[in-house]
């Protein structure tokens, strides 16, 4: 067999240094456990942490000049203080990260949370996306049935790893008689 006819062997795997930021999805009232895990990961990897809140009451609309602008879904609806919600989340994160040595930023996005996080992960070339699970309860189950799970959508629709931080895991209950 000539050299040209020999099957080529695959190139050896060479790991690359992770350099993209850790992207964390954050929601109002979310326990700090998610932020802490995301910060630990970013700090350990030596990359920036990008914290993103997605305002689900707005959507992105294309402008004639090519820009995308956030617009309210219902312009006549109740005026939730979206800027105030974002400012509160940013203040909570600032208090959590102050003096930690973590390089972080905060951004507010518009639209569907999974799609918005996916777009940001792509544009920022994020190394990993970190999200929390929903709190337990009937309301959370009903919401997940109606709108789906952000974590499941992300794991099935884009190529980055997704770290899901459990918020209210089942506690092991010892069985009677043990």
Secondary structure, 3 states (H helix, E strand, C coil): CCHHHCCCCCCCCCCCCCCCCEEEEECCCCCHHHHHHHHHHHHHHCCCEEEEEEECCEEEEECCCCCEEEEECCCCCCCCCHHHHHHHHHHHHHHHHCCCCCCEEEEEEECCHHHHHHHHHHHHCCCEEEEECCCCCHHHHHHHHHHCCHHHHHHHHCCCEEEEECCCCCCCCCCCCC
